[in-house]
Amino acid sequence: MKKVIMLAITLLLSTGAILAQSSFSALKTRAGDAYSAKSYAESGKLYDQAFAQRPAQSSATDFYNAACSWAQAGNATKAFQYLDRATGAGWENVAHAKQDGDLMSLHADKRWQPMLSKLEAAVARIEASYDQPLKKELDAIYASDQGSRQGYEAIAKQYGTDSPEMRALWKQMQLTDSLNLRKITALIDSRGWPTKAQVGGMGTQTVFLVVQHSNLPTMQKYFPMAQQAAARGDLAKSALALMQDRLLMWQGKPQMYGSQLTQDNKTNKMVFHPIEDEAHVDERRAAIGMEPLASYAKRFGLDYSVPKK
């Protein structure tokens, strides 16, 4: 009888953990949806609720996103609290935090510089065992890759997507991407895809971004190496999914995870590139930690629902 009772308790605890994690994921998805809708205070409150779940598998990225929501909502205290939690959870991307438009309202706050100093010190401790010259090079490549893309939304809003200003931005991005690609392909060809132990999560992400922003022959060549990196934990499976989808799209095949959009030639609106077995796309996305496709679609102003099975 005792064994049966203990088994029942174990099952109840396990079920409770699963339900809590399910609730956490659902709340986090809703928080992301609210952010996309520019309902920043609502987003922040939903993140608060998500983190209150026990146990909640919160990541540094989750805490950072909550900080962005509260900063946009005008609640600097909450934003700094979550930036502190993101630091404690291992947030590494100092460069992104410094240039992130969501956090611009915090820069004049007296807590901004101490927060940055604490983050930089924490990252320095994490990076102590990294290949410092290589990490520094990858940090510079990341900054240039993302820097040329930071102004896209503002230029599109002010001048339009077919304006001289936008064409100048695309030209700049293409030049930057080509220079970065030379450096990254030289690195991979000589040393292989770097590991997190060598350059950290941001370093391996930088390699992915540059390959992702390249072309079909380059992506075909390095996709197997990206698969190996993901298999050993040196690249997020969600990043590999984006690369796989883009590769399939460029090959004229249906994508698997719905990450790639294209412009409809008739309506000039953004639409999803065809998706293989679309009715089960959310199951594939959930298996690798991606949000539901309907939530992802809202980031692009699309109203989408998965077809019925």
URQUISUL-V867528 format. One record per backbone hydrogen bond with DSSP energy under -1.0 kcal/mol. CO is the residue of the C=O (numbers start at 1). NH is the residue of the N-H. If there is no record, write none. Layout:
BEGIN
CO,NH ; CO,NH
END
This chain:
BEGIN
1,5 ; 2,6 ; 3,7 ; 4,8 ; 5,9 ; 6,10 ; 7,11 ; 8,12 ; 9,13 ; 10,14 ; 11,15 ; 12,16 ; 13,17 ; 14,18 ; 15,19 ; 16,20 ; 17,21 ; 18,22 ; 19,23 ; 20,24 ; 21,25 ; 22,26 ; 23,27 ; 24,28 ; 25,29 ; 26,30 ; 27,31 ; 28,32 ; 29,33 ; 30,34 ; 31,35 ; 32,36 ; 33,37 ; 34,39 ; 35,38 ; 38,40 ; 39,43 ; 40,44 ; 41,45 ; 42,46 ; 43,47 ; 44,48 ; 45,49 ; 46,50 ; 47,51 ; 50,53 ; 56,58 ; 59,63 ; 60,64 ; 61,65 ; 62,66 ; 63,67 ; 64,68 ; 65,69 ; 66,70 ; 67,71 ; 68,72 ; 69,73 ; 70,75 ; 71,74 ; 75,79 ; 76,80 ; 77,81 ; 78,82 ; 79,83 ; 80,84 ; 81,85 ; 82,86 ; 83,87 ; 84,88 ; 85,89 ; 86,91 ; 87,90 ; 92,94 ; 93,97 ; 94,98 ; 95,99 ; 96,100 ; 100,103 ; 101,104 ; 103,106 ; 104,107 ; 106,109 ; 109,112 ; 111,115 ; 112,116 ; 113,117 ; 114,118 ; 115,119 ; 116,120 ; 117,121 ; 118,122 ; 119,123 ; 120,124 ; 121,125 ; 122,126 ; 123,127 ; 127,130 ; 130,132 ; 131,135 ; 132,136 ; 133,137 ; 134,138 ; 135,139 ; 136,140 ; 137,141 ; 138,142 ; 139,143 ; 140,144 ; 141,145 ; 142,146 ; 143,147 ; 144,148 ; 146,150 ; 149,152 ; 151,155 ; 152,156 ; 153,157 ; 154,158 ; 155,159 ; 155,160 ; 163,167 ; 164,168 ; 165,169 ; 166,170 ; 167,171 ; 168,172 ; 169,173 ; 170,174 ; 171,175 ; 172,176 ; 173,177 ; 174,178 ; 175,179 ; 176,180 ; 177,181 ; 178,182 ; 179,183 ; 180,184 ; 181,185 ; 182,186 ; 183,187 ; 184,188 ; 185,189 ; 186,190 ; 187,191 ; 188,192 ; 195,199 ; 196,200 ; 198,131 ; 200,204 ; 201,205 ; 202,206 ; 203,207 ; 204,208 ; 205,209 ; 206,210 ; 207,211 ; 208,212 ; 209,213 ; 211,214 ; 215,219 ; 216,220 ; 217,221 ; 218,222 ; 219,223 ; 222,226 ; 223,227 ; 224,228 ; 225,229 ; 226,230 ; 227,231 ; 228,232 ; 229,234 ; 236,240 ; 237,241 ; 238,242 ; 239,243 ; 240,244 ; 241,245 ; 242,246 ; 243,247 ; 244,248 ; 245,249 ; 246,250 ; 247,251 ; 248,253 ; 249,252 ; 255,276 ; 260,273 ; 262,271 ; 264,268 ; 269,264 ; 271,262 ; 274,255 ; 277,280 ; 278,281 ; 280,284 ; 281,285 ; 282,286 ; 283,287 ; 285,288 ; 285,290 ; 286,289 ; 292,296 ; 293,297 ; 294,298 ; 296,299 ; 297,300 ; 297,302 ; 298,301
END
